[in-house]
């Protein structure tokens, strides 16, 4: 006669579009922490660079605090990115 499998028990549980959507969802889920770390990198550069720019405007020392803020933002951002990409065991 036939098999007694339900709709959820088929060997091929969907067409290529469903499998592609599932693979895409898995990739997005796995890339979440790295994406967050990249946003931290951008945020640290913008925030610390902005603080450096404001201090330069206040003190009249253009461009030294801006450059220091950008450099510190790069260091902090890349540290967070590296910590996410290479977790401690």
C-alpha positions in Angstrom: 0.0 0.0 0.0 1.6 3.3 1.0 3.9 4.5 3.7 2.4 5.8 6.9 4.5 8.9 7.1 3.0 12.2 7.9 3.8 15.5 6.1 6.6 16.2 8.6 8.3 12.9 8.1 9.0 13.0 4.4 12.6 12.3 3.3 12.6 15.5 1.2 11.1 18.0 3.5 10.8 20.8 1.0 11.9 22.1 -2.2 15.1 24.0 -3.0 13.6 27.3 -1.9 12.8 26.0 1.6 16.3 24.4 2.0 17.9 27.7 0.8 15.8 29.7 3.3 16.8 27.3 6.1 20.5 27.5 5.2 20.3 31.3 5.1 18.6 31.4 8.5 21.4 29.2 10.0 24.1 31.4 8.4 22.5 34.6 9.8 22.2 33.0 13.3 25.9 32.0 13.3 27.1 35.4 12.0 25.2 37.4 14.7 28.0 37.8 17.2 30.5 38.9 14.6 28.1 41.4 13.1 27.5 42.8 16.6 31.3 43.1 17.1 31.6 44.9 13.8 29.0 47.4 14.9 31.0 47.8 18.1 34.1 48.6 16.0 32.3 51.3 14.0 30.6 52.7 17.2 33.9 52.9 19.1 35.6 54.8 16.2 32.7 57.2 15.8 32.2 57.8 19.6 35.8 58.2 20.6 36.6 60.2 17.4 33.7 62.5 18.1 34.9 63.0 21.7 38.3 63.8 20.4 36.9 66.3 17.9 34.9 68.0 20.7 37.9 68.3 22.9 39.9 69.7 20.0 37.3 72.3 19.4 37.1 73.2 23.1 40.9 73.3 23.6 41.9 74.6 20.1 44.4 71.8 19.7 43.3 70.5 16.3 43.8 67.6 15.2 45.6 65.9 18.1 42.7 64.8 20.3 40.7 63.8 17.2 43.6 61.5 16.0 44.0 60.1 19.5 40.3 59.4 19.8 40.3 57.7 16.4 43.3 55.6 17.3 41.8 54.6 20.6 38.5 53.8 18.9 40.4 51.5 16.5 42.2 49.7 19.3 39.0 49.2 21.4 36.9 48.2 18.4 39.5 45.7 17.0 40.0 44.3 20.6 36.2 43.6 20.8 36.2 42.1 17.3 39.1 39.8 18.0 37.6 38.7 21.3 34.4 37.7 19.5 36.2 36.0 16.5 38.7 34.1 18.7 36.9 33.2 21.9 38.9 32.0 24.9 38.7 28.3 25.6 
